Amino acid sequence: MVEVFQKGSGKLEHEGSALGRIHAQANHRKALGYWLGFLKGVMASERVERAEMPPLRVEAEQFLSLLHDNDAAELIRDLDMWSGAPDEVYAVLETIIGIRSREFAAANDKDEVNEFYGFCAGIACYNSITPAEVEKLLSRLDSSAILQKDSRVASLG
């Protein structure tokens, strides 16, 4: 049974604003971890394929609508401007990841798993996975005790 906590008694009210803020923070971290993982997955082949640009745009639009993120909005504009220049898009992704990774260090097991799911989606976003992407995926799995023991990740195998 879930207890409902109210303000005056030291408890949080079910569906109250305080509980909503707690969930919003957790959901923001979850989305940010997935987003960074996705971008890292797109970059795992060490270049951006033209076929990756449409799914990259879709993910950026979803992230923008979810969190009203300025980097996602800028990425959408850059994808429009650099649609024929994957190297330019790669440089934009490097910048976004460099900046956002400093503010998002995996603080718990869930963060690492959410980022891993995003990474998997990023490498598979255009229905083709390169040997370099497979190597990076396996390296991530091999180097993380958290991923190795997580039942959700184990079910992927």
HELIX and SHEET records of a PDB file:
HELIX    1   1 SER A   17  MET A   43  1                                  27    
HELIX    2   2 ARG A   50  GLU A   52  5                                   3    
HELIX    3   3 MET A   53  LEU A   67  1                                  15    
HELIX    4   4 ASN A   70  MET A   81  1                                  12    
HELIX    5   5 PRO A   86  GLU A  103  1                                  18    
HELIX    6   6 ASP A  109  ILE A  123  1                                  15    
HELIX    7   7 PRO A  131  ASP A  142  1                                  12    
HELIX    8   8 ALA A  145  LYS A  149  1                                   5    
HELIX    9   9 SER A  151  ALA A  154  1                                   4    
END                                                                             
